Structures are given as structure tokens and as C-alpha cells.
Amino acid sequence: FHMMTGRTVNIGGNFIIDGSADFSKIGTTILMNGTGAQRISGSGYIGTNSPIYALEINNLAGVTLGRPLTITYALNLAQGVFTNGTNLTIDNNAGSVPFAACFLQRGVGSLSDKIIVNPAATYNLYYGVFPGTTNAAVVAENEIPASKRINSLEVNNDLGITIKSDLTLTSANPLTLRDGIITLSESNYNIVCSNSMYNGVKGKANSFVQGGGVVLTWNGTSTKTFPIGSNGRSKYFTFNNMNSSGEGRFGMAVINSNLGTPEMGRLTAVSPTRKWVGNYVSGTFDKYSSVTIEYGDDDLPGSMVDKDRRIAFSTILDGSYKNLGPSLGTTSPITTDIIDKSVLSNNIFTLAVVSGTLLPVTLEYFKGLKNSDGSNKINWKINCTSTRANMEIERGVDGVIFKSIANITADQTRCLQPFYFTDINPSEGKNYYRLKMIDVDDGKVSFSPIIAILNTEKDIEIIGAFSTLVKNEITLNVTTGKTRKLAISISDITGKIVKTYTQNIPEGSSMIKIDCSNLANGVYNISGFTDSKTTKTFRFVK
């Protein structure tokens, strides 16, 4: 049996190939669209490597592949499960006449097992909606090859896709965002665009990358944009005229965080909503002319509305944020001309404001400890230059959503002394606290860093790791119910331990810096151990 060019064969039953057939001609498509379960089988000859130009699975009852099969151009997973086992290969070079590329186009259909992709194939993934099918959010799994490397990725599914691994894109046009959000399931996962010819895109209000990071590649001076966001909102970031000596990679991600304080004398407040986290992956970068960020109303709560806006940076998440330079524009997106053009490593960016005077209420410290009776003790010290200050103690169970649990108003004389508050009814598990400070005279608002208190002395936890794109050091946010030693190990991707530390952790919350400057470039896991138990493991890239 020999198909003519450009024909589609609709198969409603089983597809049994026992003779000799040729389905490799351009445009030839085998469409499995039965109403009951179907099977592709037989021992017949259909060409070297058993090539088929295109195969489409459009059967809710599913299709089983019972013989080796190679797709040379396109596999369409419209709907239903394609049980492929180890029989399915996609390779644009397999036919007698190689094609420029091969494609897997996925609707709501799926593969039962990992697809085999020839390492030399130019393999592209497309997520969209097929006519006549019901759309749904998609979790990318077996269509991603074991190498986690593909040529390009295109998303046109308004309900979005979730990717549960790192993914490297090698094309000069690797990422097309038409509709739908790409969510990386872990914060340490990245979409890596390895071709330096790609300058990135802004994404769209309804199509960008969130949950993890995007890594772009430089080779010389160029302007590149990261299509990133958080909480379902696009928040792209651009480095303008950034220079690398040779090939280098730099990553950016958006995280939800209200940590950090404004630089004394230059800024009055930093956004309590989110941070743009950036770091080297590889190479040498020496300067950039400016940065641009997209922001929204949720980045400008309370006292930040209608103020002179800036982009600020810090080298640690809960540190003091410095003014990056004068702003160009008063609405989103905002561009800041860089005062110190050499500042680059371990930068965390956020939106900030400045006015003619500083906030009258500033924080010296904010700490917390667990009492023996099960209550939590919070203590802090502020500096107050206004006549009165109002302080709200806020508590949450996830570090994102907070509710006020107490309110204290103090005059200038009372502000000279430390403050204490006891939470007699803490929630089970972890309790997160922050202090909201309000100047009663003019309503200006600022927030403290977040602290965490565990509900049992036996508990110790690594709350987070910053940043997961590392050059010289990684910072662990650790909280413990009592003073203890924490063993820390760093292992490479094979599981081999390459470095160990022992650190004394005081009761309460601590920020622990771990030196990584001597590690070779690569992917690592960092774990904490106490009493022979692992507290948590985080992955980072050096």
C-alpha cells in the first residue's frame, strides 16, 4: 500500500500493518478517530525505521501502539491517551528525505510513556486547542524528552500549561507566547534559552512564565527581556545594553515577598508585594545601561501610590534596598538609569518610592521566640519622629496572606523603649509574623521583614533558599524552636556530596549564608540535617 502525497487516512478501528506500506510522503496523515479503544499493530514493513509522516490521536477511548513506529514530521495529540510504551520515536531525519524539523502538537491528549527523540532531531513542542475538542489546563510530562532539551516551545492554550522540570530551548526563536501562562511547578526550575541570538519577549498579560525562572544567553552587548510574572500577572524585566565577555547566561524570576527595608536617606518605602530576583548562571558580565520592569497596582499599595517611583536593589532578600538610579517615566513599565553600572551579582530588584521626607517611623529590629507555655513572644524596636505611631502585629500561616491580631499606638516618648507582644493562641505548625507601621500624623505605612516561629521545639525548617541562581553564595532562611546545630550538605546532580557545613542556629529565625564560590558550574542540591533527619532540600544552579 503506497499513499499519495497529501492524503489523510481516517481509521475508526484497529490499524494492523501486516503487508508493505509507505506512509512517509509529505502530507500523509494517519488519523485515529474511533469511538472505541484502538490499536496500532502488525509486523509489516513500512520503510526503514518504520516512518510515518504524521499521526493524529483523536480518540477519547485511547489508542495503543503495539509495534515500533517513527514519526518524521508531526504527532498530534488532540484528545485521549496514546499508550506508546517504548515503541514511539520522533525524528525528522528518519525518512529517505529529511525534514527541517519535527513537531509534537498537544491538545488535551497525552502520552503514557516518555517519547524517544533522536538527539539529532530538531524537535518542537506546541500546546493548543484542536477543533472539536474541549480545552483544559495541561501538565507537560511524557512529551518532554529525557534530555529536557527541545528546539522550541509554543503555547496557545488559554488555560495554561504546567512544566515539572527544567527545560532548555535551543532555537534562535525558542519561545512563542500566544495565549496561556507557563507555570513551573518548583521555584528552582528554569526555562533556559541557550541561543544568544534570542533577545527574549515581554510576553502578554495572559501569557508569560511564573513559578520559576527564565534564563537568557548573551554574547556581547544586547538588550534582553524576560517574560516573567507571578500570581497570574505579567511582570516582565529587561536589561538594556547589558554586556558579556564571551557567552554568558543570566536568569530572572519573580517571587512574592514583602521582605526588605528602604535605604535610609534615599528611599521611603519598598513594595511589600514582590521582588524580581536575578543572578549569574555562567560567563562574565561587566555593565548594563538601565533596567525596565513592568508593575501593577498590586505593587503600589498604601503609601506608595502617587509617589516618585524608583527601582531599588539589594543583594539579599530581607536586606536594605538601594536606589538604582533616576527613573524614566511615572507609569508602568518603569526604566531606571543605573547609577552604579557595575552592580550586577546577586541583585534582587523591587519597586520603591521616594518623597521629600523620610518615613517618620523606622524599624531597628523585629524578632520572635516560642515560650515554654506554647505562646509566641514578639519583640521589636522602632524610631519615631512623628507625634504618634500605630503598629499592627500581623500573622499568617503561609507567609503570603496576613491578618492583624493586635494593635498598639505609642507617642514619641513610648517609642524610645522596646515593644513586646505575646500571641497566646498561635496556629498549629508554622506561624509567620510581620509588623505594619503607620504614622498617625500623615498615614504613611511601612512593613517589617517576615519572621517565622515553629510550634514545637523539636521542629527546625529551612523556609527558603535565595537565590537559586548562584554565583558566590546561597542564603538559607532557617527557623527553629530552640538553639541547635544544623548539618548542611551540597550534592551534585549525581547525588555525590561535594561540600558539608555545620552551623549553630539560634532559636527563632536566621538568615544563613553558604559559600559556593569554589563549586564548579552545574546543578546542585542543598539539604539541611538535624538528628539524622532531612529538613528540606532545594536545588540551585551555579
GINORZI-V35101 format. One record per backbone hydrogen bond with DSSP energy under -0.5 kcal/mol. CO is the residue of the C=O (numbers start at 1). NH is the residue of the N-H. E is the energy in kcal/mol with one decimal. If there is no record, write none. Layout:
BEGIN
CO&NH&E  CO&NH&E
END
This chain:
BEGIN
1&22&-1.9  4&7&-1.2  7&29&-2.1  8&10&-0.6  9&11&-0.6  9&31&-3.0  10&12&-0.5  11&33&-1.7  14&16&-0.7  15&17&-0.6  15&41&-2.4  16&18&-0.7  17&44&-3.4  19&45&-0.8  22&3&-2.1  23&53&-2.7  25&28&-2.1  26&6&-1.8  28&54&-0.9  29&9&-3.0  29&31&-0.6  30&32&-0.6  30&56&-2.8  31&11&-3.1  31&33&-1.0  32&58&-2.7  38&64&-2.2  39&15&-3.0  39&41&-0.5  40&66&-3.7  41&17&-2.8  44&46&-0.5  45&21&-2.5  47&46&-0.5  47&50&-2.5  48&51&-0.5  50&70&-2.8  51&23&-0.6  52&72&-2.4  52&73&-0.6  53&73&-1.3  53&74&-1.9  54&30&-2.4  55&76&-2.8  56&32&-2.8  56&58&-0.6  57&78&-1.4  57&79&-1.6  59&62&-1.7  62&38&-2.2  63&83&-3.0  64&40&-3.0  64&66&-0.7  69&89&-2.3  70&52&-2.5  70&72&-0.5  71&91&-2.7  73&103&-3.2  74&55&-2.0  75&77&-0.6  75&105&-2.5  76&57&-3.1  76&78&-0.9  77&107&-3.2  77&109&-1.5  78&108&-2.2  79&59&-1.8  80&110&-1.7  81&63&-2.2  81&83&-0.8  82&84&-1.3  82&112&-2.0  83&65&-2.9  84&87&-2.2  87&69&-2.8  87&89&-0.5  88&116&-1.7  89&71&-2.7  90&118&-1.4  91&94&-1.6  92&99&-2.9  102&124&-1.9  103&75&-2.2  103&105&-0.5  104&106&-0.6  104&126&-2.4  105&77&-3.1  105&107&-0.5  106&128&-2.1  110&82&-3.1  115&117&-0.6  116&90&-2.3  116&118&-0.5  118&121&-2.4  121&123&-1.0  122&102&-2.8  123&151&-3.7  123&152&-0.7  124&104&-2.4  125&154&-2.0  126&106&-3.2  126&128&-0.5  127&156&-3.2  130&133&-1.7  133&135&-0.5  138&140&-0.6  138&162&-2.3  140&164&-0.7  141&144&-1.6  142&115&-2.5  143&145&-0.6  145&148&-1.7  148&168&-2.7  150&170&-1.9  151&171&-2.3  152&125&-2.4  153&176&-2.5  154&127&-2.5  155&178&-2.3  155&179&-1.6  157&160&-2.3  160&138&-1.9  161&183&-2.7  162&140&-3.0  163&185&-2.3  167&192&-2.6  168&150&-2.5  169&194&-2.2  171&174&-0.6  174&153&-3.3  175&177&-0.5  176&155&-2.4  176&178&-0.7  179&157&-1.7  181&161&-1.9  181&183&-0.7  182&184&-0.6  182&210&-2.6  183&163&-2.4  183&185&-0.5  186&189&-1.7  189&213&-2.2  190&167&-2.2  190&192&-0.7  191&193&-0.6  191&215&-2.7  192&169&-3.3  192&194&-0.8  194&196&-0.6  195&198&-1.7  199&225&-2.3  204&207&-1.4  206&180&-1.6  207&204&-3.1  208&182&-3.0  209&229&-1.5  210&184&-2.9  212&254&-0.5  213&191&-2.2  214&252&-2.3  215&193&-3.1  216&250&-2.3  218&248&-2.3  220&244&-1.3  222&224&-0.5  222&242&-1.8  224&239&-2.2  225&201&-0.7  225&227&-0.6  226&228&-1.9  226&237&-1.6  227&209&-2.5  228&235&-2.8  230&233&-1.8  233&230&-1.9  236&294&-2.1  237&226&-3.4  238&240&-0.6  238&292&-2.1  239&224&-1.8  239&241&-0.5  240&289&-2.2  240&290&-1.1  242&222&-2.2  243&286&-1.5  243&287&-0.7  244&220&-0.5  244&246&-1.1  246&220&-0.8  248&218&-3.8  249&281&-2.6  249&282&-1.7  250&216&-2.5  251&279&-1.7  252&214&-2.4  253&277&-3.1  255&257&-0.6  255&275&-2.6  261&321&-3.4  263&266&-1.6  263&267&-2.2  269&353&-2.2  273&257&-1.2  275&255&-2.6  275&277&-0.6  276&278&-0.5  276&349&-3.4  277&253&-1.9  279&251&-2.3  282&249&-1.8  282&281&-0.5  284&245&-2.6  287&243&-2.5  289&338&-1.8  290&240&-2.8  291&336&-2.4  292&238&-2.7  293&333&-0.6  293&334&-2.4  296&299&-1.8  297&300&-1.6  301&304&-2.1  302&305&-1.4  304&307&-1.1  307&309&-0.6  308&354&-2.1  310&352&-2.7  311&324&-2.5  312&350&-2.1  313&322&-3.1  314&348&-2.3  316&319&-1.6  319&261&-2.0  321&263&-1.8  322&313&-2.1  324&339&-2.7  326&337&-2.1  327&329&-0.6  328&335&-1.0  334&293&-2.2  335&328&-3.4  336&291&-1.5  339&341&-0.8  340&343&-1.3  341&288&-0.7  344&347&-1.3  347&278&-2.5  348&314&-1.8  349&276&-3.0  350&312&-2.7  351&271&-2.8  352&310&-3.1  353&268&-2.7  353&269&-1.2  354&308&-1.0  360&362&-0.5  360&385&-2.2  362&383&-3.1  365&381&-1.8  367&379&-2.3  369&377&-3.3  371&374&-1.6  375&371&-3.2  376&378&-0.5  376&423&-3.2  377&369&-2.5  378&421&-2.5  379&367&-3.1  380&419&-3.0  381&364&-3.2  381&365&-1.3  383&362&-2.5  387&412&-1.0  388&440&-1.1  388&441&-0.6  389&410&-2.6  390&438&-3.2  391&393&-0.5  391&408&-2.9  392&394&-0.6  392&436&-2.8  393&405&-3.2  393&406&-1.1  394&434&-1.9  395&403&-2.5  396&432&-3.1  403&395&-2.9  406&393&-1.9  408&391&-3.4  410&389&-2.6  411&415&-2.0  412&416&-0.5  413&416&-1.1  414&417&-1.9  419&380&-2.0  421&378&-3.5  421&423&-0.5  422&424&-0.9  423&376&-2.1  423&426&-0.5  431&453&-2.5  432&396&-2.3  433&451&-2.3  434&394&-2.9  434&436&-0.5  435&437&-0.6  435&448&-2.0  436&392&-2.7  437&446&-2.1  438&390&-3.3  438&440&-0.7  439&443&-2.7  444&439&-2.6  446&437&-3.0  451&433&-2.7  453&431&-2.2  456&459&-1.2  459&481&-2.0  461&463&-0.9  461&479&-2.5  464&477&-2.6  466&475&-3.9  468&470&-0.6  468&541&-3.0  472&516&-3.6  472&517&-0.9  474&514&-3.0  475&466&-2.8  476&478&-0.8  476&512&-3.3  477&463&-2.9  477&464&-1.0  478&510&-3.0  479&461&-2.7  480&508&-2.5  484&505&-3.5  486&503&-2.4  487&529&-3.3  488&501&-2.9  489&527&-2.5  490&498&-2.9  490&499&-1.5  491&525&-2.7  492&495&-2.0  496&492&-2.6  499&490&-2.9  501&488&-2.8  503&486&-3.0  503&505&-0.5  504&506&-0.6  505&484&-2.1  508&480&-1.9  510&478&-2.8  510&512&-0.6  511&513&-0.5  512&476&-3.4  514&474&-2.1  516&519&-1.6  522&542&-3.0  523&493&-0.7  524&540&-2.6  525&491&-2.6  526&538&-2.5  527&489&-2.3  528&535&-2.8  529&487&-2.8  530&533&-1.8  533&530&-2.3  536&528&-1.3  538&526&-3.2  540&524&-2.9  541&470&-3.2
END
